[in-house]
């Protein structure tokens, strides 16, 4: 009975979470936004909120036994938001509860903490999500968030426990972070064990011709340095380079991402990337895939080889404001690839139907893996 309590709390909070407009997904906190003054007090609850409930049916099929597929039915709820406490201080939080038939319920505290917004100073204390990288999936220079979900998949919402201070000016961001690097239990809360802490610094500058970022992290006696540069070639083609070097026990690990994004059309975007990591020492980059338990176990550490081609095509505002996203990941020096198709059709301003298909050839013992999922989401 206890396993149902967190999900009931999410559903109850969902019924009272209202925003000024329909919000499908909560957006990660953006530190590049400069707050010229504290947010004015609202006439009702001084804050912003978002919530959704999602039903999903997922089916996983191996080519050797297509009739004995893994079928999963799940119910997911999420509540997120922030509340102005006093002046420029905000309390923020994000919690998800997921129930899978025959497996039970699991809730996760994705983000929680205190945030301060000033004229040029910002600070936060707690578990926070703050990505800064132009990469589609892999982010070599972002040592805190090395990877993110595939385009079109449900967002990876879990943040990192940290203390952060930032100075912001027009087109400039300077940050200092302390990362306790706590060992977490299954709900995202720190447990009794502790691992070595880390310190990090971030620099971001918007220059007339391009954007420049430099990241630095130190944990014990090991250091990591990286950064990215991005700019436009003409008015429609964005080019970017993201690279990093990490000290390892045997040798330094160097990772580089080259990317291009075609953005000339309002309803269509095409992106292509080349990701390379040196041959001295390769460690898997944990990437959350929108797949079943079998696919997660087999493909969670996907980038374990040296060179990968990543591509994504996205069409939006199609029939009835629907959207289609196609993704491809392929190893260039090994027979490993992934194909994904995500289609969404809004039924109303709050309801969306979605279809996801995944194809991973020769993933498990030289067997092809097919995943199909149908979901319905109601956003508050």
N, C-alpha and C positions, 0 to 999 in steps of 0.2 A: 504493500500500500504506500510505503514511503516514496517509492520510485515515481509515483504519479504526482506527488506534491509539487515539485518544481515546475512541472508542465502546467498544472492548474494555476500556479501563480502567474506564469507567463500569459495564459489565456485570460485570466482575470485582469491583468494589467493592460492587455491588448484592448479590452473593451472600453477602457477609459483613456487610451492614448490617441489623441486627435491632433492633426497638424492642419496648417492653413491650406495645404494642397496634398494630393496623393503622393506618398513617398514609397517607392518600391524597395529600395535598399538604403540603409544608413550609410553615409559617406564618411570615410576616415577623416580624422581631424586634420585640418590643413594649417600648417604653421607659417605658410608664406603669406597669409592674409594679415594685414596690419590693421589693428584696431585703433582708430583715432580717438575713440571715447568709449566708456563703458556702455553696454547695451541698455537702451531705455527700458524702464520697467513696463511690463505688459499689464493689460487690464485684468487678465485672468492669471493663469500660472505662468511665471516668467521663464519660459524655456521652450525648447523644440523637442518634439517626440516623433518617433516612427515605430511601427510595429507591423508584423505580418504573420499570417498562418499559412502553412503550405502542406498540401497532401501530395504524396508521390508514390508511384508504382515503378519499380525498377526490376529489370530482368537481365541476367548475365548468362551468356551461352558460350560454351566451348565447342569448337567444331567437331571434336571427336565424339561428343555425346549431346547433340542439339536438343534432344527431348528431355534431358535431365538438367534443366536450367535452374539457376539460383534466382528465386523470386522473392522480392522484398517490398513490403508496404510500410510506409512511414508517415509520420505526422510531425511537423516541425513548427515551432513558434519562436518569435524573436521580438524583443522590446529594446529600444535604444533611445537615448536622448541626453539632453543636458539642461540644467536648471541654474539660473543666475542666483547666487547666494547673496553677495554683497559687492557693490562696485564692479570690478572686473573679474571677480571670482566666480567660476562655474563648477558645478558638480556634474560629472558625466558618467555614463554607464551603458553597458551593452551585454545582454544575457540571452543565450539561446538554449532552448530545450527541445530535444528530439526523441521521439518515441518510435521504435521499430517493433512491429508485430513479432512475437516469439523471442524477442531479445530484450525488451524492456525499455526504460527511459534513461536518458543521460542529459544532464544540463551542464553548460559551460559558461563561466564568467569571462566574456571576451575582453571587456574593457571596464575599468572603474577607476575613479580618482578625482583629484582636484586640479583645475586648470585656471591660470590667471592670464588675462588679456589686458595689457596696458597700451600706452601710446606707441612705445617702441620695444617694450619688454614683454616676454611671455615666459611662463613657467608651468610645469605640470609635475604631479607626483601621483604615481599609481601605475596601473596597467593600461598602456596606450598603444594605439596603432597609428604610425606616422611614416608612410613609405615615401621615398624620394628617389626615383629612378625612372628613366625613360623606357626601360625594357618591358616587353610584353609579359614575360613569365619570369625569366632569370634576371637577377640584379647583382652583377659581380661586385659593384662598389658599395652596395648597401649591406653592411655587415650585420645589421639588426634584422632585416627582412630580406633574406637571400632569394626568395621565390614567392610567387603569388599564384592565384588560381588561373586556369585557362580563361581567355576571353569568352564571356557568355555564361560561364559557370557561376554558381553561387559564390559570393565573396568569401575569402578567408578572412574572418573578422577578428581573430585572436591577436591581441597585442602583446607587448613585452613589458614586464615590470621595470620601471625606470624612474629616475629623477632627472628632469630636463629643464635647462634655462636657455633662453634664446633672446638675441637682440635683433630687431628687424628694422630696416629702413627701406626706402623705395628701391626695389630690385635687389636687396641684400638681406641675407640671413646668416647669422652666426650662432651656433649651438654648442653647448657643452652638456654631456650626458653621463650619468652614473648608472651602470647596469649591474644590479646585484646578482643576476644570472642564477636565480633560485631554481632549485628542482621543484617542479610542479606536480601536483596530484591530478587525477583525471578531470577534475572540474576547473582547472586553471588556477587553483589557489596554491600558495607555497606550502610545502610540507616541512618536516623537521630537518631534512637533509639540505646542505648548502654546497654550492660549487663556487669556484673562484669568480670574483667580481671582475668587471671590466669598466674602462673609461673610454669615452668616445667624444669626438669633435666633428662638427659638420660646418662646411662653408659653401654658400651658394650665392652666385652673383649673376644678375641679368645684365649683359653687356649689349651695346648697340647691334652687334652682328651675331652674337650667339650667347648661350647660357653656359655657365661653368660651375662645377661643383667638385669639392674635394672632401673626402671622408677619412678619418683616422680612428683606429681602435687599438687599445692596448689591454691585454689580459695576461697577467703574470709578466714573463719576460718576452712574450711574443707580440709582434706588432703587425698591423694590417693597414695598408694605405691604398686608397683607390679614389676614383672620381669619374665624372662623365662630362661630356661637352655635347651640346645639341644646337642646331641652327637650321635655317631654311635655305634651300637652293631654289630661288624664284619664290613664287607665292603658293606653290602646291606640294612641294616635296620637302619633308623634314628629315634631316640626317642626324644621327647620333652615334657616339662612341662611348662605351662604358667599360672600364677596365679596373683591375685590382690585383694587388700582390699581397699574399699572406705568408707569414713565416710558419713553417711546419717543422716537425721533428727531423725529417730527413732532408728536405729541400723546400725552397719557396714554391708556393703554388700561385701561378699566374692565370687569371681568367679574363677574357676579353669578349665583348659583345659589340658587333657592328649592326646597325639597323637603319632602315629607311621606311618612311610612312608617307603614302600618297593621300593628300587631304584636299583635293581640288573640288570635290563634289560634296554637297551637303548631306546626301543620303548614302554615300559609299566611301569606305576607307579600306585601303590595302596596306598591309605592313609585312615586311620581310626582315629577318635577322639571321646573322651567323654568329654562333656561340662557340668559342674555343677555349679549352683549358689544357695546360701543358702536360707532358707525359711523365713528369717526375713523380707526381703524387696526385691521385684523383680521389676525392671523397664525394659520395653521392650528395646531391642537392635535394632535400626533402621538398616535394611539391605535392600539394593537396589535389588529388584528382577527383572529379565528380563521378565516382564509380562505386561498384559494390565492394563488400569486404574483400572478396577474392582479388579484384582489380587493384584495390588499394594496397594490399599486401604485396602484390607482384609488381606494381608500377609506381609505388610511392616514391622510390628513389630512382628517378628516371634518367637523370643526367649523369651517368656513370662512365661515359666514354669521352673522347677528346674533342669531337667537332659535331655540331648539330645545326641543321637548317630549320628555322622556325618561321611559319607564315600564317597570316590571318586575314580573312576577307569578311567585311561586315557591311550588311545592307540594313538600313533603318528606314522608318516611315514608309513601309510598303503597304500592302492592302490592309486597311483598317489599322494603320500605324503599327503593323507587325514588323518583325526584324528577323534576319537570318545571319548567323555567324558560322564561318567555316575555319577550322584550325588544323594545322599540320605541323608535326615535329618529326624529324628524321635524322638519325645518326649518319654521318658522312663516311665513317670508317668502320661501321658495323651494321649488321642487318637488324635494325631496331627502328620502329616508327609508330606513330599514333595519328589517327584521323578522328576528327570530332565535328559534328554538326549540331548546332543549337538553333531552334526556331521558336519564336514567341508570338502569340496572338492575343492582344488585349481584348477582353470581353466587355469591359466597362472601365471607368476611371480608376477602379480599385481592383479589378480581377484580371488575371493573366493566365493563359494556358501555355504550357511550354513542353517541347519535345527535345530530348537530348539523345544522340546516338554516338557511340564510341566504337572504334575498330582498332585493335592492337594486334597485328599479325605476329605469329610465332612468339608470343609473350611468355606463356607458361609451358615449359617442356615442348617447345616447337609447336604449340597449338595456337590457333587463332582465337582471340577473345572478342566477343561482341557484347556490347552493353547498350540497352535502350531504356529510357526513362520517360514517363509521362507525368507531369506535375500541374497542379492548380494552386495559384497563390492569391490570397486576398490581403491587400495592403491597407492599413488604416492611416 
